[in-house]
Amino acid sequence: MIQKKIPIRKCIVCGVRKPKAEFMVIIRAPRNEQNRAIRVLNGNEKKEGRGAYICKNEDCVKKARKTRRLERIFKAKIEDQIYDALEKAVIDRE
């Protein structure tokens, strides 16, 4: 029986490599869309656009907010609502 390849991703904050399903994904819509909104997704969902992966733990989310890591990744201003959504997703998971 052939095993499926499990996609491995890297956290933008701590650099840990894990299977894709163990991360939260932050997506910025592609350039051809008028509203280039930024969304927070679970690791299993798929959307088009530029993605960044972050661990599902409170420490990584707090550090990402403190260092404004998402702003550097997406080269755009990130509202506090996105960081709030990340923290809410982590708290709901626990």
N, C-alpha and C positions, 0 to 999 in steps of 0.2 A: 504494500500500500504506500502510495506517495504522500509525503507530508507536505502541507501547504507552508509556504514561507510566511513567517510572522514579521510584519513590518516593524522595524525598530526606529524610534525617534529619540531626540535629545532635548532635555529641558533647557529653555533659554536662560534660566536663572542659575541652577546648580550644576548643569552639565551632565546629569545622570542619564544613561541610556536605558530605555525600557521599551516594552511593546507599546505600540500606538494606543491601544485601548486603555492603558493606564494613565493617560494624560488628558488634560482639558486642552481644547484647541481654541485659539483666538484667530478669527478670520477677518481679513480686510477684503471687501468686495473688489472685483477686477476693475480696471480703468474704464472699460466701456460702459459700466453702469453709472447713471447720474449720481445716485446717492452711494458714495463709497463707505457705507456703514461698516462698523466693526462689531462683530458678534462673538459671543462666547458659546462654544459647543462642547458636547461630550466627545470623548475620543472616538466613538463609533460612528458619529454622524459625518456626512460629507457635504461640502459646499465648494463652489469655485472661489478662487482668490488666493491671496498670500496668507499662509498660515504660520502660526507660532505655537509651540507646544510648551505647556507648563505642568509641573507635578500637581497632583491633587492633594497637596498638603498646605497648611496655613503658613508655614515658614516661607515657602517659595513665593506665595502670593504677596505676603507682606514685604519681602525683599524686592519683588518686582515693582511694587508701588513706590517703595522708598527710593530705589535707584532709577525709576522711570524707564525701566528696561523696554517696555512696549513702544515707547516713543522712539527709541533708537532703532528698534527692529523695523517698525513700519514707516519711519521718517515722517511722522505726522503727530499732531497734538492729540493726546488721548485724554478723554474726559474721565473724571473720577467715577462716573457711572459704570464704566467698564471694569475698573478695579473693584467696585462694590459688587458687581455681578459675579466676578471671580470669587470674592470672599463668601458671597451667599451660596455659590455652588459648592464650595468646600465645606461650609457649615452644614448644608443640607445633606451632603454625602456622609457625614459623621453621625 
